[in-house]
Amino acid sequence: MFWKKKDNQLDKLVKQMNQIYKSVNKYGKYIEELSKDVAILKKDSHPPVFTKEQYDKLDERVKTMEAFFDNIEKISSEYIKDVGN
């Protein structure tokens, strides 16, 4: 009876170890696939189109244009209100 109990425990441990090995193998394959995807992305990537300085200048120009167009919209809507009266 003592040996039978030990055998059952050993069988359970072996099953658990096999399950762990399967899981590790599965995750290993997944990691390999991710590594391949990263390699493809690195190969297909390119350096930034704009430098930080150029981006900042463009951003400032866009803000200036937005402010200009917002002002035109305000003037237009005020003009329409004045003409309507």
MMTF fields as JSON, N, C-alpha, C and O atoms, coordinates in Angstrom:
{
  "mmtfVersion": "1.0.0",
  "mmtfProducer": "UNKNOWN",
  "numBonds": 339,
  "numAtoms": 340,
  "numGroups": 85,
  "numChains": 1,
  "numModels": 1,
  "chainsPerModel": [1],
  "groupsPerChain": [85],
  "chainIdList": ["A"],
  "bondAtomList": [4, 2, 8, 6, 12, 10, 16, 14, 20, 18, 24, 22, 28, 26, 32, 30, 36, 34, 40, 38, 44, 42, 48, 46, 52, 50, 56, 54, 60, 58, 64, 62, 68, 66, 72, 70, 76, 74, 80, 78, 84, 82, 88, 86, 92, 90, 96, 94, 100, 98, 104, 102, 108, 106, 112, 110, 116, 114, 120, 118, 124, 122, 128, 126, 132, 130, 136, 134, 140, 138, 144, 142, 148, 146, 152, 150, 156, 154, 160, 158, 164, 162, 168, 166, 172, 170, 176, 174, 180, 178, 184, 182, 188, 186, 192, 190, 196, 194, 200, 198, 204, 202, 208, 206, 212, 210, 216, 214, 220, 218, 224, 222, 228, 226, 232, 230, 236, 234, 240, 238, 244, 242, 248, 246, 252, 250, 256, 254, 260, 258, 264, 262, 268, 266, 272, 270, 276, 274, 280, 278, 284, 282, 288, 286, 292, 290, 296, 294, 300, 298, 304, 302, 308, 306, 312, 310, 316, 314, 320, 318, 324, 322, 328, 326, 332, 330, 336, 334],
  "bondOrderList": [1, 1, 1, 1, 1, 1, 1, 1, 1, 1, 1, 1, 1, 1, 1, 1, 1, 1, 1, 1, 1, 1, 1, 1, 1, 1, 1, 1, 1, 1, 1, 1, 1, 1, 1, 1, 1, 1, 1, 1, 1, 1, 1, 1, 1, 1, 1, 1, 1, 1, 1, 1, 1, 1, 1, 1, 1, 1, 1, 1, 1, 1, 1, 1, 1, 1, 1, 1, 1, 1, 1, 1, 1, 1, 1, 1, 1, 1, 1, 1, 1, 1, 1, 1],
  "groupList": [{"groupName": "MET", "atomNameList": ["N", "CA", "C", "O"], "elementList": ["N", "C", "C", "O"], "formalChargeList": [0, 0, 0, 0], "bondAtomList": [1, 0, 2, 1, 3, 2], "bondOrderList": [1, 1, 2], "singleLetterCode": "M", "chemCompType": "L-PEPTIDE LINKING"}, {"groupName": "PHE", "atomNameList": ["N", "CA", "C", "O"], "elementList": ["N", "C", "C", "O"], "formalChargeList": [0, 0, 0, 0], "bondAtomList": [1, 0, 2, 1, 3, 2], "bondOrderList": [1, 1, 2], "singleLetterCode": "F", "chemCompType": "L-PEPTIDE LINKING"}, {"groupName": "TRP", "atomNameList": ["N", "CA", "C", "O"], "elementList": ["N", "C", "C", "O"], "formalChargeList": [0, 0, 0, 0], "bondAtomList": [1, 0, 2, 1, 3, 2], "bondOrderList": [1, 1, 2], "singleLetterCode": "W", "chemCompType": "L-PEPTIDE LINKING"}, {"groupName": "LYS", "atomNameList": ["N", "CA", "C", "O"], "elementList": ["N", "C", "C", "O"], "formalChargeList": [0, 0, 0, 0], "bondAtomList": [1, 0, 2, 1, 3, 2], "bondOrderList": [1, 1, 2], "singleLetterCode": "K", "chemCompType": "L-PEPTIDE LINKING"}, {"groupName": "ASP", "atomNameList": ["N", "CA", "C", "O"], "elementList": ["N", "C", "C", "O"], "formalChargeList": [0, 0, 0, 0], "bondAtomList": [1, 0, 2, 1, 3, 2], "bondOrderList": [1, 1, 2], "singleLetterCode": "D", "chemCompType": "L-PEPTIDE LINKING"}, {"groupName": "ASN", "atomNameList": ["N", "CA", "C", "O"], "elementList": ["N", "C", "C", "O"], "formalChargeList": [0, 0, 0, 0], "bondAtomList": [1, 0, 2, 1, 3, 2], "bondOrderList": [1, 1, 2], "singleLetterCode": "N", "chemCompType": "L-PEPTIDE LINKING"}, {"groupName": "GLN", "atomNameList": ["N", "CA", "C", "O"], "elementList": ["N", "C", "C", "O"], "formalChargeList": [0, 0, 0, 0], "bondAtomList": [1, 0, 2, 1, 3, 2], "bondOrderList": [1, 1, 2], "singleLetterCode": "Q", "chemCompType": "L-PEPTIDE LINKING"}, {"groupName": "LEU", "atomNameList": ["N", "CA", "C", "O"], "elementList": ["N", "C", "C", "O"], "formalChargeList": [0, 0, 0, 0], "bondAtomList": [1, 0, 2, 1, 3, 2], "bondOrderList": [1, 1, 2], "singleLetterCode": "L", "chemCompType": "L-PEPTIDE LINKING"}, {"groupName": "VAL", "atomNameList": ["N", "CA", "C", "O"], "elementList": ["N", "C", "C", "O"], "formalChargeList": [0, 0, 0, 0], "bondAtomList": [1, 0, 2, 1, 3, 2], "bondOrderList": [1, 1, 2], "singleLetterCode": "V", "chemCompType": "L-PEPTIDE LINKING"}, {"groupName": "ILE", "atomNameList": ["N", "CA", "C", "O"], "elementList": ["N", "C", "C", "O"], "formalChargeList": [0, 0, 0, 0], "bondAtomList": [1, 0, 2, 1, 3, 2], "bondOrderList": [1, 1, 2], "singleLetterCode": "I", "chemCompType": "L-PEPTIDE LINKING"}, {"groupName": "TYR", "atomNameList": ["N", "CA", "C", "O"], "elementList": ["N", "C", "C", "O"], "formalChargeList": [0, 0, 0, 0], "bondAtomList": [1, 0, 2, 1, 3, 2], "bondOrderList": [1, 1, 2], "singleLetterCode": "Y", "chemCompType": "L-PEPTIDE LINKING"}, {"groupName": "SER", "atomNameList": ["N", "CA", "C", "O"], "elementList": ["N", "C", "C", "O"], "formalChargeList": [0, 0, 0, 0], "bondAtomList": [1, 0, 2, 1, 3, 2], "bondOrderList": [1, 1, 2], "singleLetterCode": "S", "chemCompType": "L-PEPTIDE LINKING"}, {"groupName": "GLY", "atomNameList": ["N", "CA", "C", "O"], "elementList": ["N", "C", "C", "O"], "formalChargeList": [0, 0, 0, 0], "bondAtomList": [1, 0, 2, 1, 3, 2], "bondOrderList": [1, 1, 2], "singleLetterCode": "G", "chemCompType": "PEPTIDE LINKING"}, {"groupName": "GLU", "atomNameList": ["N", "CA", "C", "O"], "elementList": ["N", "C", "C", "O"], "formalChargeList": [0, 0, 0, 0], "bondAtomList": [1, 0, 2, 1, 3, 2], "bondOrderList": [1, 1, 2], "singleLetterCode": "E", "chemCompType": "L-PEPTIDE LINKING"}, {"groupName": "ALA", "atomNameList": ["N", "CA", "C", "O"], "elementList": ["N", "C", "C", "O"], "formalChargeList": [0, 0, 0, 0], "bondAtomList": [1, 0, 2, 1, 3, 2], "bondOrderList": [1, 1, 2], "singleLetterCode": "A", "chemCompType": "L-PEPTIDE LINKING"}, {"groupName": "HIS", "atomNameList": ["N", "CA", "C", "O"], "elementList": ["N", "C", "C", "O"], "formalChargeList": [0, 0, 0, 0], "bondAtomList": [1, 0, 2, 1, 3, 2], "bondOrderList": [1, 1, 2], "singleLetterCode": "H", "chemCompType": "L-PEPTIDE LINKING"}, {"groupName": "PRO", "atomNameList": ["N", "CA", "C", "O"], "elementList": ["N", "C", "C", "O"], "formalChargeList": [0, 0, 0, 0], "bondAtomList": [1, 0, 2, 1, 3, 2], "bondOrderList": [1, 1, 2], "singleLetterCode": "P", "chemCompType": "L-PEPTIDE LINKING"}, {"groupName": "THR", "atomNameList": ["N", "CA", "C", "O"], "elementList": ["N", "C", "C", "O"], "formalChargeList": [0, 0, 0, 0], "bondAtomList": [1, 0, 2, 1, 3, 2], "bondOrderList": [1, 1, 2], "singleLetterCode": "T", "chemCompType": "L-PEPTIDE LINKING"}, {"groupName": "ARG", "atomNameList": ["N", "CA", "C", "O"], "elementList": ["N", "C", "C", "O"], "formalChargeList": [0, 0, 0, 0], "bondAtomList": [1, 0, 2, 1, 3, 2], "bondOrderList": [1, 1, 2], "singleLetterCode": "R", "chemCompType": "L-PEPTIDE LINKING"}],
  "groupTypeList": [0, 1, 2, 3, 3, 3, 4, 5, 6, 7, 4, 3, 7, 8, 3, 6, 0, 5, 6, 9, 10, 3, 11, 8, 5, 3, 10, 12, 3, 10, 9, 13, 13, 7, 11, 3, 4, 8, 14, 9, 7, 3, 3, 4, 11, 15, 16, 16, 8, 1, 17, 3, 13, 6, 10, 4, 3, 7, 4, 13, 18, 8, 3, 17, 0, 13, 14, 1, 1, 4, 5, 9, 13, 3, 9, 11, 11, 13, 10, 9, 3, 4, 8, 12, 5],
  "groupIdList": [1, 2, 3, 4, 5, 6, 7, 8, 9, 10, 11, 12, 13, 14, 15, 16, 17, 18, 19, 20, 21, 22, 23, 24, 25, 26, 27, 28, 29, 30, 31, 32, 33, 34, 35, 36, 37, 38, 39, 40, 41, 42, 43, 44, 45, 46, 47, 48, 49, 50, 51, 52, 53, 54, 55, 56, 57, 58, 59, 60, 61, 62, 63, 64, 65, 66, 67, 68, 69, 70, 71, 72, 73, 74, 75, 76, 77, 78, 79, 80, 81, 82, 83, 84, 85],
  "secStructList": [7, 2, 2, 2, 2, 2, 2, 2, 2, 2, 2, 2, 2, 2, 2, 2, 2, 2, 2, 2, 2, 2, 2, 2, 2, 2, 2, 2, 2, 2, 2, 2, 2, 2, 2, 2, 2, 2, 2, 2, 2, 2, 2, 2, 7, 7, 7, 7, 1, 1, 7, 2, 2, 2, 2, 2, 2, 2, 2, 2, 2, 2, 2, 2, 2, 2, 2, 2, 2, 2, 2, 2, 2, 2, 2, 2, 2, 2, 2, 2, 2, 2, 2, 2, 7],
  "xCoordList": [0.825, 0.0, 0.876, 0.571, 1.93, 2.834, 3.417, 3.504, 3.819, 4.416, 3.4, 3.712, 2.186, 1.132, 0.872, 0.683, 0.868, 0.651, 1.798, 1.574, 3.013, 4.182, 4.123, 4.468, 3.676, 3.564, 2.532, 2.752, 1.422, 0.391, 0.917, 0.659, 1.654, 2.228, 3.247, 3.307, 4.044, 5.045, 4.367, 4.808, 3.3, 2.558, 1.975, 2.0, 1.453, 0.913, 2.012, 1.808, 3.172, 4.285, 4.76, 5.074, 4.808, 5.23, 4.233, 4.642, 2.943, 1.923, 2.051, 1.928, 2.298, 2.46, 3.696, 3.655, 4.79, 6.015, 5.801, 6.27, 5.096, 4.812, 3.972, 4.206, 3.003, 2.171, 3.011, 2.827, 3.917, 4.809, 5.691, 5.865, 6.251, 7.089, 6.293, 6.805, 5.054, 4.213, 3.967, 4.035, 3.681, 3.43, 4.671, 4.591, 5.816, 7.068, 7.361, 7.778, 7.147, 7.372, 6.439, 6.854, 5.186, 4.193, 4.609, 4.573, 5.004, 5.421, 6.722, 6.927, 7.604, 8.851, 8.573, 9.192, 7.641, 7.274, 6.64, 6.905, 5.813, 5.173, 6.217, 6.119, 7.203, 8.281, 9.08, 9.468, 9.328, 10.041, 9.258, 9.846, 7.946, 7.116, 7.157, 7.245, 7.096, 7.171, 8.528, 8.605, 9.585, 10.92, 10.988, 11.592, 10.371, 10.334, 9.572, 9.994, 8.44, 7.649, 8.439, 8.378, 9.17, 9.98, 11.072, 11.356, 11.682, 12.723, 12.159, 12.805, 10.96, 10.319, 10.03, 10.266, 9.523, 9.228, 10.494, 10.488, 11.572, 12.838, 13.327, 13.834, 13.172, 13.621, 12.809, 13.362, 11.508, 10.618, 10.541, 9.982, 11.085, 10.957, 11.931, 12.879, 11.685, 12.536, 12.761, 12.014, 13.772, 14.0, 12.872, 12.162, 12.698, 11.634, 11.763, 12.873, 10.639, 10.63, 11.121, 11.868, 10.699, 11.073, 11.973, 11.866, 12.843, 13.595, 12.694, 11.635, 13.09, 12.297, 12.125, 11.048, 13.195, 13.143, 12.138, 11.332, 12.192, 11.265, 9.819, 8.915, 9.62, 8.276, 7.746, 6.591, 8.602, 8.177, 7.8, 6.82, 8.595, 8.284, 6.955, 6.142, 6.744, 5.48, 4.298, 3.244, 4.478, 3.42, 3.068, 1.895, 4.074, 3.843, 3.099, 2.196, 3.477, 2.795, 1.335, 0.46, 1.068, -0.31, -1.127, -2.277, -0.559, -1.278, -1.59, -2.676, -0.636, -0.85, -1.982, -2.844, -1.979, -3.037, -4.393, -5.4, -4.429, -5.687, -6.228, -7.421, -5.338, -5.765, -6.3, -7.3, -5.65, -6.091, -7.484, -8.36, -7.694, -8.989, -10.07, -11.225, -9.714, -10.685, -11.13, -12.307, -10.2, -10.51, -11.435, -12.38, -11.187, -12.052, -13.466, -14.449, -13.556, -14.864, -15.611, -16.813, -14.914, -15.557, -16.03, -17.139, -15.177, -15.542, -16.756, -17.689, -16.736, -17.841, -19.144, -20.181, -19.092, -20.344, -20.838, -22.047, -19.927, -20.335, -20.936, -21.918, -20.354, -20.862, -22.279, -23.156, -22.477, -23.807, -24.815, -25.948, -24.433, -25.35, -25.697, -26.854, -24.649, -24.874, -25.752, -26.611, -25.565, -26.33, -27.763, -28.678, -27.975, -29.32, -30.163, -31.39, -29.564, -30.343, -30.744, -31.399],
  "yCoordList": [-1.186, 0.0, 1.258, 2.222, 1.253, 2.404, 2.674, 3.825, 1.598, 1.757, 2.256, 3.042, 1.779, 2.197, 3.703, 4.402, 4.176, 5.603, 6.414, 7.47, 5.929, 6.612, 6.614, 7.605, 5.481, 5.4, 6.399, 7.038, 6.531, 7.496, 8.932, 9.74, 9.225, 10.562, 10.815, 11.899, 9.789, 9.913, 10.095, 10.904, 9.342, 9.487, 10.893, 11.477, 11.423, 12.781, 13.794, 14.714, 13.62, 14.538, 14.458, 15.474, 13.231, 13.051, 13.727, 14.376, 13.591, 14.241, 15.763, 16.458, 16.263, 17.711, 18.195, 19.236, 17.445, 17.831, 17.803, 18.69, 16.786, 16.721, 17.916, 18.489, 18.282, 19.44, 20.716, 21.579, 20.831, 22.0, 22.04, 23.103, 20.9, 20.852, 21.256, 21.977, 20.798, 21.169, 22.675, 23.311, 23.23, 24.673, 25.469, 26.444, 25.049, 25.748, 25.658, 26.643, 24.49, 24.309, 25.205, 25.824, 25.268, 26.105, 27.574, 28.265, 28.049, 29.445, 29.704, 30.798, 28.721, 28.868, 29.087, 29.946, 28.311, 28.482, 29.855, 30.509, 30.284, 31.593, 32.707, 33.663, 32.577, 33.575, 33.59, 34.659, 32.424, 32.364, 33.093, 33.819, 32.906, 33.591, 35.105, 35.87, 35.525, 36.959, 37.527, 38.643, 36.76, 37.205, 37.381, 38.335, 36.466, 36.589, 37.837, 38.556, 38.101, 39.292, 40.567, 41.518, 40.588, 41.758, 41.961, 43.093, 40.871, 40.981, 41.57, 42.4, 41.148, 41.692, 43.178, 43.977, 43.545, 44.96, 45.808, 46.919, 45.287, 46.028, 46.206, 47.266, 45.159, 45.209, 46.227, 46.953, 46.282, 47.153, 48.58, 49.458, 48.813, 50.149, 51.122, 50.712, 52.394, 53.439, 54.501, 54.572, 55.314, 56.38, 57.407, 57.474, 58.189, 59.195, 60.148, 60.468, 60.595, 61.486, 62.874, 63.517, 63.329, 64.652, 64.535, 63.587, 65.494, 65.584, 66.234, 66.759, 66.205, 66.817, 68.311, 68.868, 68.952, 70.387, 70.686, 71.61, 69.9, 70.1, 69.866, 70.612, 68.837, 68.55, 69.709, 70.11, 70.244, 71.37, 72.586, 73.272, 72.848, 73.982, 73.768, 74.686, 72.554, 72.247, 72.371, 72.891, 71.902, 71.982, 73.437, 73.787, 74.269, 75.69, 76.334, 77.145, 75.976, 76.515, 76.084, 76.886, 74.822, 74.333, 75.074, 75.434, 75.302, 76.041, 77.459, 77.975, 78.092, 79.441, 79.442, 80.321, 78.457, 78.369, 78.102, 78.671, 77.258, 76.988, 78.256, 78.549, 79.001, 80.253, 81.22, 81.899, 81.285, 82.164, 81.771, 82.626, 80.478, 80.024, 80.141, 80.417, 79.935, 80.144, 81.599, 81.885, 82.519, 83.945, 84.27, 85.042, 83.703, 83.945, 83.444, 84.105, 82.284, 81.726, 82.647, 82.863, 83.183, 84.094, 85.363, 85.838, 85.911, 87.135, 86.866, 87.668, 85.731, 85.387, 85.234, 85.742, 84.536, 84.316, 85.619, 85.829, 86.501, 87.808, 88.658, 89.369, 88.586, 89.358, 88.908, 89.725, 87.607, 87.069, 87.532, 87.859, 87.567, 88.038, 89.512, 89.915, 90.325, 91.764, 92.025, 92.906, 91.303, 91.492, 91.076, 91.682, 90.048, 89.545, 90.533, 90.468, 91.436, 92.394, 93.552, 94.453],
  "zCoordList": [0.0, 0.0, 0.0, -0.702, 0.761, 0.812, -0.578, -1.005, -1.288, -2.616, -3.631, -4.525, -3.463, -4.387, -4.264, -5.26, -3.031, -2.79, -3.384, -3.976, -3.228, -3.79, -5.313, -5.957, -5.887, -7.342, -7.867, -8.896, -7.17, -7.58, -7.525, -8.417, -6.462, -6.336, -7.444, -8.023, -7.723, -8.781, -10.148, -10.965, -10.383, -11.639, -11.784, -12.867, -10.685, -10.717, -11.031, -11.823, -10.409, -10.654, -12.104, -12.725, -12.634, -14.025, -14.959, -15.922, -14.699, -15.518, -15.447, -16.457, -14.246, -14.083, -14.839, -15.494, -14.749, -15.448, -16.967, -17.68, -17.451, -18.885, -19.329, -20.393, -18.515, -18.836, -18.843, -19.701, -17.901, -17.847, -19.086, -19.682, -19.486, -20.679, -21.921, -22.778, -22.019, -23.157, -23.181, -24.233, -22.016, -21.931, -22.304, -23.051, -21.782, -22.084, -23.578, -24.188, -24.169, -25.602, -26.411, -27.391, -25.996, -26.678, -26.631, -27.649, -25.45, -25.32, -26.051, -26.577, -26.093, -26.843, -28.321, -28.949, -28.883, -30.295, -30.517, -31.526, -29.584, -29.683, -29.678, -30.447, -28.818, -28.743, -30.042, -30.514, -30.623, -31.9, -32.992, -33.793, -33.03, -34.017, -33.804, -34.765, -32.557, -32.27, -32.695, -33.207, -32.481, -32.887, -34.396, -34.886, -35.132, -36.598, -37.009, -37.915, -36.339, -36.65, -36.374, -37.153, -35.283, -34.939, -35.984, -36.376, -36.431, -37.455, -38.738, -39.378, -39.118, -40.328, -40.144, -41.051, -38.979, -38.718, -38.752, -39.282, -38.191, -38.22, -39.648, -40.015, -40.449, -41.835, -42.631, -43.457, -42.386, -43.146, -42.609, -43.266, -41.445, -40.853, -41.517, -42.187, -41.323, -41.879, -40.813, -39.837, -40.992, -40.009, -40.071, -41.074, -39.044, -39.043, -40.233, -40.659, -40.76, -41.911, -41.503, -42.24, -40.328, -39.85, -38.626, -37.847, -38.474, -37.231, -36.19, -36.531, -34.959, -33.881, -34.14, -33.926, -34.604, -34.894, -36.006, -35.894, -37.076, -38.19, -37.747, -38.123, -36.957, -36.458, -35.617, -35.755, -34.743, -33.903, -34.747, -34.459, -35.8, -36.679, -37.407, -37.512, -37.905, -38.58, -37.623, -37.989, -36.421, -35.414, -35.133, -35.007, -35.038, -34.779, -35.958, -35.754, -37.177, -38.358, -38.398, -38.723, -38.07, -38.066, -37.014, -37.268, -35.857, -34.813, -35.271, -35.007, -35.962, -36.474, -37.494, -37.47, -38.388, -39.396, -38.747, -39.167, -37.748, -37.049, -36.407, -36.489, -35.768, -35.138, -36.198, -35.965, -37.343, -38.425, -38.9, -39.031, -39.158, -39.646, -38.579, -38.901, -37.32, -36.244, -36.218, -36.001, -36.437, -36.442, -37.609, -37.442, -38.782, -39.944, -39.646, -39.979, -39.023, -38.702, -37.742, -37.897, -36.765, -35.802, -36.487, -36.243, -37.349, -38.064, -38.954, -39.001, -39.659, -40.569, -39.809, -40.235, -38.686, -37.932, -37.315, -37.216, -36.898, -36.381, -37.498, -37.281, -38.68, -39.824, -40.18, -40.458, -40.164, -40.489, -39.451, -39.803, -38.189, -37.143, -37.363, -37.245, -37.692, -37.891, -39.121, -39.074, -40.19, -41.419, -41.199, -41.756, -40.393, -40.138, -39.36, -39.436, -38.621, -37.794, -38.573, -38.049]
}
